[in-house]
């Protein structure tokens, strides 16, 4: 019985662990009138370097007229309540 359950457990658990997402904290702006926002975005898979994350995020923000100012941080852990509150409507928007 153990020989059957162990491979089944491994088959179910490993794909879930491999699907860890990357949370990107960033700051962005719009001009005319000047607007600033702090947000948190989710990128699928492992965290890339901050340069690669900035490229991916810049494209998404640009579609709505935003310019990425900087990537504040990268993490595979889901942000806590205070960070979610700080991001407000820009939590997982992009």
Secondary structure, DSSP 4 states (H G I P E B T S, - for coil): -HHHHHHHHHHHHHHHHHT--EEEEEEEEETTTTEEEEEEEEESSS---HHHHHHHHHHHHHTTT-EEEEEEEEESSPP-HHHHHHHGGGBT--
